[in-house]
């Protein structure tokens, strides 16, 4: 914190209430239609705001403005924001809560430009590992998979078909900053996403609890060491047949005990880490 | 469904309301103190109730009674319950909701005997893989780790120290039946849990984001092929130093990208599956 005092409300500045037009405009970003119309999304809490400011400073994402309550912790973020020309608005607790999608609002919310990443751009650097989400409906799950993909060293995450919006507040939160770390492209056309992956040199592997082949056998046979796009289906229904038919193979995570399945995020963790390990060992 | 009609409310039987003493007594089981006093817990929803009835039929768990609304799906469970002598009580939607810890109550709740599994009993069969939870506070996370441990073929899960109650409604739900598949022992004395694991021939390995050694290197060196108790710390603070000092080693999940960490359930999935894979390959 270069100058602790600059984080304090400026003299004569009353906090904005939830009825102020600036807060009302930002509140529209809690809905997908509002985000797409304004081309912006909300990043809430100290961690997400810190990552957003880092991305802003690096030039990879623009932070438009920051809302903070008087009692927001991590006042250093307010100094950082001001230092790089991001306006900071003091808001009431109620106004901050109106921008929050969490039970315990943190009193710190950044308005960020919605990245418009095309498929080709996301795959331009020919990443060796990519996660593709098809029809994932829970934003927390989607955000957690982005975090896992980042941890496993994936170079992109592709939200395909009817998958939940990556910039939903709960997805942003569950990604714990990973949404700012790697390109995330969205495309409703699942076929186009799979074709783009194949053209980028990726082998298309679906995670499917009913697949004949299992992950450990494929790993042992060296099948996971090459560039791979892992394709994950919905929590309830898995991958539709018409998607599976477009993949190079499907693999199941072996179930050594009596559990019927893993949940999406833990299955994705096991699959993506199996590829990461195989690639690092090979490479 | 042997006889679909038997699932219908019996003539002249009015559904129990949330004010009936039977429902009021069961409602006390939504709290830990109530569960411990009554020696019982609630299993909600078709999947959990189905697993509970399977365990009841196998003699590994007693189901005391079942509450169901008129509109509960999976009426076959009511027939199954009656066939094995478990009383079924018709309840109102409001009464069922009062027993539920979910946003969308499923209208089907079983009252089950709380298993009193001692450490020694949980480890009696000398399992090759065990998960130990130390200070996990979120019931959903705890239940998900039970599910992952089951999937990876663990022979027991041990809830140590201040870890949340395994029989919390949200933990039961997140375990998706795995709580009925393997012995789960609880003990507030972390040292006693670790000693019991060591005496059962298990190597104690802590998951720690700050550990020097990493999982893949240890795996490659053959360190994961032997009997292992994986020890997982709290979501926010990880493992305390005094616990780490009692372990044989700690390992971190390698972070190949820019994510700072994995969440508990995904880290546990990667660790437990690394051991399962190594053991199955070796064995």
Interface residues (C-beta under 8 A of the other chain):
Chain A: X144 X147 X148 X149 X150 X151 X152 X153 X154 X176 X177 X178 X181 X182 X216 X219 X220 X253 X254 X255 X256 X257 X258 X259 X260 X261 X262 X263 X265 X266 X267 X268 X269 X270 X273 X276 X277 X280 X281
Chain B: X144 X147 X148 X149 X150 X151 X152 X153 X154 X176 X177 X178 X181 X182 X216 X219 X220 X253 X254 X255 X256 X257 X258 X259 X260 X261 X262 X263 X265 X266 X267 X268 X269 X270 X273 X276 X277 X280 X281
